[in-house]
Amino acid sequence: MTAARSPAAPDGLSRQLIATVASLSAARDLDTVMRLTTRAGRDLLGCDGVSFVLRDGGLCHYAEEDALEPLWKGRRFPQEECISGVALRERRLVVVDDVAADPRLPVGLYRPTFVRSLAVAPVREDDPVAVLGAYWGRRHQPTPAELELLQALSNAAALALANVELARAHHEAREAERHQRLLVAELSHRVKNTLAVVQSIARQTLVRAADLEQFGDRFLGRLGAMAEAHGLLVTADWKPVPLHAAAAQALAPWQAQCRLRGDAALTLPPPVHLALALVLYELACNAARHGALSVPGGRVDLDWRLTPNDDGRPGLALHWREHDGPPVAEPLRKGFGTRLITGMIGHDLSGRCTMVFDPAGLHCRLWLPADP
């Protein structure tokens, strides 16, 4: 418990109020504003306690106090049940010289405290966001000068809160500008990478195509697979994409002949998703031209699970298996699709790719590290 304070002399009041306003103008957060205001209130008014009460919807939140002994700090009351609510609703200064005799006050709320008289002033009179309350432990009729000081301090707190809001808005604007610069840089990086991949696919497809019609079909197919993979990322706000969704999208044209099995909650980071989407598309296109997806009764199983590789490094294993298609034979030379698969898995994702050309159907085993 701290001793009651005597109000400063008139000259001292002016100097102290000016100093308080200066300190409040430099405050940049709500806690500092409330702490400075309640401390200054006790010094300026010589009262036994001051509280800073925030409007919290329909409640009064006693957020800060400087008093002889604890009052209601941290508690919330309906506006209809406390005098601070009157000041908030009626947008005016309220004085109670005897808390026991005023019908607007719940006596039970004040009986356990030292409070016998009080005055509360709205913070921002036109649209109050808070209330500054001054309390006396004896019957006291605040003088006009004391009430003027209380309202002046409330007005200073209102200006300080406006400054805090401006500072917060300025900080958020700067953060938004910084975030925008990062987004532009990231977008530029992604566009360059995407164009490089598109150019490489275009060159390799053109070299391997028998004619322009074949080039157009295969290039547009690969470009479409890339576009759909990017679309899934945009929908996910460039966050990790569920592997099941990525595989289902890549194999959508052949969904009736494909069975997907694996952890539905497992997700892929954007770079892994983009690469794996192209890999699955190439496997499916190869199966549609030469393998199980080239005949009505053929089917493909795609399984995945988290598993370490031979040296214990954690990662993701995928197994592509074709069934009931035409007999499979190992090609005499690797086409662009095979090189794209092995290149993306081995080079881009630091993984491993093994293809087994079983006459009963192609088996392709992929392993990707957990942190490519």
C-alpha positions in Angstrom: 0.0 0.0 0.0 1.3 3.4 -0.9 0.6 6.7 0.9 -2.1 9.1 -0.4 -0.6 11.9 -2.4 -1.2 15.7 -2.1 -1.9 17.6 -5.3 1.0 19.8 -6.5 0.9 23.6 -6.3 -0.6 25.4 -9.3 2.7 26.2 -10.8 3.8 22.7 -10.3 0.6 21.4 -11.8 1.2 23.3 -15.0 4.7 22.0 -15.3 3.7 18.5 -14.5 0.8 18.5 -16.9 3.1 19.8 -19.7 5.7 17.1 -18.9 3.0 14.4 -18.9 1.6 15.5 -22.3 5.2 15.5 -23.7 5.7 11.9 -22.3 2.4 10.7 -23.7 3.1 12.2 -27.1 6.3 10.0 -27.3 4.4 6.8 -26.2 4.1 4.2 -29.0 2.1 1.5 -27.3 -1.1 1.2 -25.3 0.5 -0.1 -22.1 2.8 2.9 -21.9 -0.1 5.3 -22.4 -2.1 3.7 -19.7 0.8 3.6 -17.2 1.8 7.2 -17.7 -1.8 8.4 -17.5 -2.7 6.7 -14.3 0.6 7.7 -12.6 0.2 11.3 -13.7 -3.5 11.3 -12.6 -2.6 10.5 -9.0 0.2 13.0 -8.9 -1.9 15.8 -10.5 -5.1 15.3 -8.5 -3.7 14.0 -5.3 -6.3 11.3 -5.3 -6.0 7.8 -3.8 -6.3 5.9 -7.1 -6.7 6.2 -10.9 -7.8 3.5 -13.3 -7.7 3.3 -17.1 -10.8 1.5 -18.3 -11.0 0.3 -21.9 -14.2 -0.1 -23.9 -14.4 -3.8 -24.8 -17.6 -4.3 -26.8 -20.3 -4.0 -24.2 -17.9 -4.4 -21.3 -15.6 -2.1 -19.3 -12.1 -3.6 -19.0 -10.2 -2.2 -16.1 -6.8 -2.5 -17.8 -4.5 -0.4 -15.7 -4.5 1.3 -12.3 -2.3 3.2 -9.8 -3.9 3.1 -6.4 -3.5 2.8 -2.6 -4.4 -0.8 -2.9 -5.7 -3.1 -5.6 -9.0 -2.3 -7.1 -10.3 -4.1 -10.2 -7.3 -4.3 -12.6 -7.8 -7.1 -15.2 -11.5 -7.5 -14.5 -14.4 -6.8 -16.9 -17.9 -5.6 -16.0 -21.0 -5.0 -18.2 -21.3 -1.3 -18.9 -24.7 -1.3 -17.2 -23.1 -2.4 -13.9 -20.3 0.2 -13.4 -20.0 4.0 -13.5 -17.5 3.8 -16.3 -20.2 2.5 -18.5 -22.3 5.6 -17.8 -19.4 7.8 -19.0 -18.9 5.7 -22.1 -22.5 5.7 -23.1 -23.3 9.3 -22.2 -20.0 10.6 -23.4 -19.5 12.9 -20.5 -17.7 13.4 -17.2 -19.5 11.7 -14.2 -19.0 12.6 -10.6 -20.1 10.6 -7.5 -19.4 12.1 -4.2 -20.8 9.2 -2.2 -20.6 5.7 -3.7 -22.8 4.3 -1.0 -25.7 6.7 -1.8 -25.6 6.7 -5.6 -28.3 4.4 -7.1 -26.3 4.0 -10.3 -23.5 2.1 -8.5 -23.6 -1.6 -7.3 -22.7 -1.1 -3.7 -21.2 -4.6 -3.5 -18.6 -3.7 -6.0 -17.3 -0.8 -4.0 -17.8 -2.0 -0.4 -14.6 -4.2 -0.3 -12.5 -1.2 -1.6 -11.3 2.1 -0.1 -13.3 4.1 -2.7 -15.8 6.6 -1.2 -15.9 9.2 -4.0 -15.0 9.2 -7.6 -15.0 11.0 -10.9 -14.7 9.4 -14.4 -14.0 11.2 -17.7 -14.3 9.8 -21.2 -11.2 9.4 -23.3 -12.1 10.9 -26.7 -15.3 12.6 -25.9 -17.0 12.4 -29.3 -16.6 8.6 -29.4 -15.1 7.3 -26.2 -12.7 4.4 -26.4 -11.9 4.4 -22.7 -12.5 6.1 -19.4 -10.1 7.6 -16.9 -11.4 7.2 -13.3 -10.1 9.0 -10.2 -11.0 7.7 -6.7 -10.8 9.1 -3.2 -10.8 7.1 0.0 -12.9 9.8 1.8 -16.0 11.7 1.0 -14.8 14.3 -1.5 -16.5 16.7 -3.9 -14.0 17.3 -6.8 -13.4 20.9 -7.5 -14.0 22.4 -10.9 -10.2 22.7 -11.3 -9.7 19.0 -10.4 -12.4 18.0 -12.9 -10.8 20.2 -15.6 -7.4 18.5 -14.9 -9.0 15.1 -15.1 -10.6 15.9 -18.5 -7.4 17.5 -19.7 -5.5 14.3 -18.9 -8.2 12.2 -20.6 -7.9 14.4 -23.7 -4.1 14.0 -23.6 -4.5 10.2 -23.4 -6.9 10.3 -26.4 -4.2 12.1 -28.4 -1.6 9.6 -27.3 -3.9 6.7 -28.3 -4.3 8.3 -31.7 -0.5 8.6 -32.1 -0.2 4.9 -31.1 -2.7 4.0 -33.8 -0.9 6.1 -36.4 2.4 4.6 -35.4 0.9 1.1 -35.7 -0.6 1.9 -39.1 2.7 3.3 -40.3 4.5 0.2 -39.2 2.0 -2.0 -40.9 2.3 0.0 -44.1 6.0 -0.3 -44.0 5.7 -4.1 -43.4 3.2 -4.4 -46.2 5.6 -2.5 -48.5 8.5 -4.8 -47.5 6.3 -7.8 -48.0 5.2 -6.6 -51.4 8.9 -6.2 -52.5 9.6 -9.7 -51.3 6.6 -11.0 -53.3 7.7 -9.2 -56.4 11.2 -10.7 -56.1 9.8 -14.1 -55.4 7.4 -13.8 -58.4 10.3 -12.8 -60.6 12.3 -15.7 -59.4 9.4 -18.1 -60.0 8.7 -16.7 -63.5 12.3 -17.0 -64.5 12.5 -20.6 -63.3 9.2 -21.5 -65.0 10.3 -20.0 -68.3 13.6 -21.9 -68.1 11.7 -25.1 -67.6 9.3 -24.3 -70.5 12.2 -23.4 -72.8 14.0 -26.7 -72.0 10.8 -28.7 -72.5 10.1 -26.9 -75.8 13.7 -27.6 -77.1 13.8 -31.2 -76.1 10.2 -31.9 -77.4 11.1 -30.3 -80.7 14.2 -32.3 -81.1 12.5 -35.6 -80.4 9.2 -34.9 -82.3 8.7 -36.6 -85.7 6.7 -33.6 -87.0 5.2 -30.3 -85.9 1.9 -32.0 -85.1 3.5 -34.4 -82.7 5.6 -31.5 -81.2 2.4 -29.5 -80.7 0.5 -32.3 -79.0 3.3 -33.3 -76.6 4.5 -29.8 -75.8 1.0 -28.5 -75.1 0.4 -31.5 -72.9 3.5 -30.9 -70.9 2.7 -27.2 -70.7 -0.8 -28.0 -69.6 0.5 -30.2 -66.8 2.7 -27.4 -65.6 -0.2 -25.0 -65.7 -2.4 -27.3 -63.7 0.3 -27.8 -61.1 0.8 -24.1 -60.7 -3.0 -23.6 -60.4 -3.1 -26.1 -57.5 -0.3 -24.1 -55.8 -2.1 -20.8 -56.3 -5.2 -22.3 -54.8 -3.1 -23.4 -51.8 -1.5 -19.9 -51.6 1.9 -21.4 -52.4 1.8 -23.5 -49.3 2.5 -27.3 -49.3 0.1 -29.3 -51.4 -1.4 -32.7 -50.4 0.4 -35.4 -52.4 -3.0 -37.2 -53.0 -4.4 -34.0 -54.6 -1.3 -33.5 -56.7 -1.3 -37.1 -58.0 -5.0 -37.0 -58.7 -4.7 -33.9 -60.7 -1.7 -35.2 -62.8 -3.5 -38.4 -63.5 -7.0 -36.9 -64.0 -7.4 -37.9 -67.7 -6.9 -41.6 -66.7 -8.5 -41.6 -63.3 -10.7 -44.6 -64.0 -7.6 -46.7 -64.6 -5.5 -45.4 -61.8 -5.5 -46.3 -58.1 -3.8 -44.1 -55.5 -2.8 -45.3 -52.1 -0.9 -43.5 -49.4 -1.2 -41.1 -46.5 -3.8 -38.5 -47.6 -2.4 -35.9 -45.1 1.1 -36.0 -46.6 2.0 -32.7 -48.3 4.7 -31.6 -50.8 6.6 -28.3 -50.7 5.9 -26.2 -53.8 9.2 -27.0 -55.7 8.7 -30.8 -55.1 5.0 -30.6 -56.1 5.9 -28.9 -59.4 8.6 -31.4 -60.3 6.6 -34.4 -59.2 3.5 -33.3 -61.2 5.6 -33.3 -64.4 7.1 -36.7 -63.5 3.7 -38.3 -63.0 2.4 -36.7 -66.2 5.3 -38.1 -68.2 4.8 -41.6 -66.6 1.1 -41.4 -67.5 1.7 -40.2 -71.1 4.3 -43.0 -71.6 1.7 -45.5 -70.3 -1.0 -44.1 -72.5 1.3 -44.5 -75.6 3.0 -47.8 -74.9 1.9 -49.2 -71.5 -1.1 -50.1 -69.4 -3.1 -47.0 -70.1 -3.0 -47.7 -73.8 -5.6 -50.4 -73.5 -9.1 -50.3 -71.8 -8.3 -53.1 -69.3 -4.9 -51.8 -68.2 -4.4 -50.1 -64.8 -1.8 -48.3 -62.8 -1.2 -48.4 -59.0 0.6 -45.5 -57.4 1.7 -46.0 -53.7 3.6 -43.7 -51.5 4.9 -43.8 -47.9 7.5 -42.1 -45.8 10.6 -44.3 -45.5 14.4 -43.8 -45.1 16.8 -44.7 -47.9 19.7 -47.2 -47.6 21.8 -44.9 -45.5 19.0 -44.0 -43.1 18.2 -40.6 -44.6 14.4 -39.8 -44.2 12.4 -39.4 -47.3 9.4 -40.2 -49.4 9.1 -43.4 -51.5 6.7 -43.7 -54.5 6.0 -46.8 -56.5 4.4 -46.7 -59.9 3.2 -50.1 -61.2 1.5 -50.9 -64.4 -0.7 -54.0 -64.9 -2.7 -55.7 -67.6 -1.2 -53.7 -70.5 0.7 -54.8 -73.6 4.1 -56.6 -73.1 6.8 -54.1 -72.0 10.4 -54.1 -73.4 13.2 -51.8 -72.5 13.6 -49.1 -75.2 16.8 -49.1 -77.2 17.3 -45.4 -76.3 16.0 -43.1 -73.7 13.4 -40.6 -74.8 13.0 -37.1 -73.5 10.2 -38.2 -71.1 12.6 -40.7 -69.4 15.4 -38.2 -69.2 13.0 -35.6 -67.8 11.9 -38.0 -65.1 15.4 -39.0 -64.1 16.7 -35.5 -64.4 14.0 -33.9 -62.2 14.2 -36.6 -59.6 17.9 -36.9 -59.5 19.1 -33.4 -60.2 16.3 -31.1 -59.2 15.1 -33.0 -56.1 18.3 -34.9 -55.2 16.4 -38.1 -55.2 16.7 -41.5 -56.9 14.7 -43.1 -59.8 14.8 -46.7 -60.7 12.8 -48.1 -63.7 12.3 -51.8 -64.2 10.8 -52.8 -67.6 9.0 -56.0 -66.5 7.2 -57.6 -69.5 4.1 -57.6 -67.3 4.3 -53.9 -66.8 6.6 -51.0 -66.0 7.7 -50.5 -62.4 9.1 -47.1 -61.5 10.4 -46.5 -58.0 11.1 -42.9 -56.8 12.7 -41.8 -53.6 12.8 -38.1 -52.6 14.7 -36.8 -49.5 12.6 -35.1 -46.8 14.7 -31.9 -47.3 15.6 -31.7 -51.1 
